[in-house]
Amino acid sequence: MAIKQLTIFVENKQGAIVSITDALAAQDVNIRALSIAETEDFGILRLIVNDEVAAEKTLSTAGYLIKVTDVVGVKIGDAPGKLTAALGVLDKAGINVEYLYAFMARTEKHAYVVLRVEDNAAAEAALESAGFHLITDADICKL
């Protein structure tokens, strides 16, 4: 049930991100969530998009180094302590979170959290058994 995340290695220079977003927009790829971590010379751009296949093809053709990673998406209530509850479930199950980022839904009072963990299946099972709703690629396309 994991969702697909694109990880793009980007040179840390003016215009680099806009080149990526422009290329995706030209192919009607809509970015649903993003995270960027940078170093002095390069950045790591992580994207959740509505059409992973088109995005990967577009950016690969443009010469970008891309990795597609399965990540866990979980819907949490938009209230204090809700993220802590989800992370607590994973901690109790012995699952380490390598990184995460979140985004808000436009019409719901929920946040969506993208989690990178070593064992997606274990994380998904733990979260579902605790009553959390997991996000699918189909959910991403509806946003």
N, C-alpha and C positions, 0 to 999 in steps of 0.2 A: 504494500500500500504506500510505499515511499513515493515522494515527489522528486522530480528531476531538478537539479540545480546546475547551472552553468558556472564554471569558474574560469575566468579569463585573466591571463597575465597581461598587464598593460604597462607600457612605459610611463613613468611619472613625469609627464611634460604637458604643457598647455595644449588643449584641444584633443587629447587622447580619449577622454571619456565621451566627448561630444561626437567623435568619429564613430564610436560604438553605438551610441544611442541613435544617431542619424541613420546608420546602416540598418539597424533593427526597425526603426520607424518606416523606412522605405519599403520594408517587406511586411508591414502591418503586424509586427511583433510588438506586443504590449508588455511592458515590464510591470510585474506585480509586486516585486520586492527586490531590494538590492542592499548590498553591503560592500564596502570597500575598505581594505586595510592596505596601508602603503608603507613602503620603505623609501630610502632616499632616491633610488633609481627606478623601482618598479612597484606596481600596485597589484593587489589581488582583488578583482571585482567578482562578486558572487551575485548571480541573478536568478530569480524565479520569473519565468515568462509564461505567457499563454500558449506559446507554440515552440516548444523546446527544439523540435526537429528543424524548423525553419531558421530559428536563431543560430543553432549550431552550424548549419550549412552556410548561412550568410556570413558569419564571423570567420569560419574556417576558410572560406573562399577569399575573404579580405586579408587573410594571412595571420590571424590571431591564433595563439596557442590556447586551446580550450580543453577543459576536462569536464565531463558530465558525471555528477555525483548523485547518488541516491541519498536523500535526507528525509528526516521525519518532520512533518508539519502537524502542529497541534493547535486546536482552537481553544482559547482560554477566555474566560470572562474578563471584561474590561473594568477591573476593580482591584484595589490594593490587595496583595496577597495571593492573587490567582496564579501569577508566574511562579511564586514560591511553592505553591501547591503542586504544580506540574513538575518542577525541578525536584521537589522532595520525593515524589513518586520514583523518579529515576535514581535518585541517590539511595533510596531505600532498597531498590532492586540491584544496586551495585553497578549502575551504568554511568560512566563518565561522559559529560558533555564536553566535546572538543571546542565548539563555538556555537553561538546562536545569534539570531537577529529576529526582529519582530516587525510586523506591519499591521495597520488597522484596516478593517473592512469598511467599505463606504456606507453601507446601510445597516449593519448590525452593530450591536454594542459588544463586540468581541474583538480581541486581538488575535492575530495568527502568529505563531512562533515557529521558526525554522530551526531545527536542531541537527547538528552533526554529531553522531555518536558512533562508536565502534560496531555495535550490533543493532541495526535498525529493527529487526524482528523482535528482539527482546524489549527494546524501548517502546515499540508500538504495543506489544502485549501488556506491558506494565501500565502504560497510559490508558489504554482501553479498559483494562480491568479496574482502574481507578475512576472510570466514568468520563474520561476525556474523549472528545471527538477528534479523530485524525483527519487531516486534510489530504485529499487525493489530487492527482493531476486534473481530474474532471472539475473539482472544486476551484482550482486555480483558473481554469478556462472560463468559469462563470463569473469571476470577480470583475 
